[in-house]
Amino acid sequence: MTDFLTALALVLVIEGLFLAVFPRRLRQIVEMLAEISPDSLRIGGVAAAALGVFLVWLLRG
């Protein structure tokens, strides 16, 4: 459970840094995401999650 909470905290740190350093660019990215179809976003999300699971398995396995 500690590893999970640490990972969540690191996500918040990374997102916070991007918001602090690149606020305009992040807004542009969000606007571009609004133009992408939900199915494409879903496929990208599943692919990113699968890659993340694979990397955790590789690093922790």
N, C-alpha and C positions, 0 to 999 in steps of 0.2 A: 504494500500500500504506500510505503514511503517513496518508492521509485515512481509510482504513478503520480503522486502529488508533486514530486520534484520535476517530473516531465511537464506537468501542467504549469508549474511556476515558470519553467524555462520558456514555454510557449508564450506566456504573458510578457516575459521580459523581451523576447524577440519582437512580438507584435508592438509592444510599447516603444521599443527603439525605432521601428519603422515609422510609427506614427509621429514620433518626435523629430526624426531626421528627414523624412520624405512625406510630409502631409499632403502636398499638392499631387505628387505622383500617385500616392495611394488612392486619392479621390478619383483620379483619372482611371486607375485600374478598376475601381468599383463601378464606375460608369461603363467601362468596356464589358465588365461581367454581366451587366444588365442586358446587353445586346446578344449574349450567347444563349442558345437554347437550353432549357432545363435538362434535357437528355444528355447533351454534351457535358454540362457541368457535373451531372451525376456520374457519367463514365470517368471523367477526370478525377472526381472525388474517390471513386472506388479504386482507380489505379493508384492514386496517391496513398490511400490507406493500405493497399496491398504492398506497395513498395515500403512503406513504413514498417509494416509487420515483418516483412522479409529482412529489413535492415536490423530491426530489434532482435530477430531470431539469429541472424548472422553474428551480431555483436555480443549477444548474451548466451548464445547456444554453446 
